[in-house]
Amino acid sequence: MGEFGISLFTNEYLTKQAKESIVRTNEYTKKYGLSLTEKEALLIVKEKNEALRSFGRVEFGAGISEKIIMEFADSPYLMKDQYVETIIELQDIFYYFKNESLDELTDDELLKIMKYYFDHDCQGDLGFLQSTLLENVCRSIRYGQRNFNDKSKE
């Protein structure tokens, strides 16, 4: 089977593992009225992989999808009928701002900042989250001001 066969097997295996990990988040999110089918979880994985390619990033381990789901599950602005689309958009925003912050923020730091602004200043408006508030955070980081006004730690 050459390298291509091994690569294809590995990719399918990793996709299956990622899908199963996302489905397992239902155990936690069901108390917030949120759950994902296997088909929806697979869509989230495929969109995450596309975002990784698009933003020129590589990811090891379980990935950010489950972390996003777990961080945002209790948000009053995460609606059941837009759950999948919101998670996919949050993945894109996450990878974009990992790049924009020059990787100066850890995954957990960025997620906490995103969640704080999503729930408070943005009131669930993903466009406002991306275009204004996170841009300001990343601009501060790029100019060497690591002490930006990080309200997520309050």
Summary of the structure (lengths in Angstrom):
residues: 154
radius of gyration: 16.2
end to end distance: 54.5
largest distance: 54.5
contacts: 431
relative contact order: 0.10
helix: 71%
strand: 0%
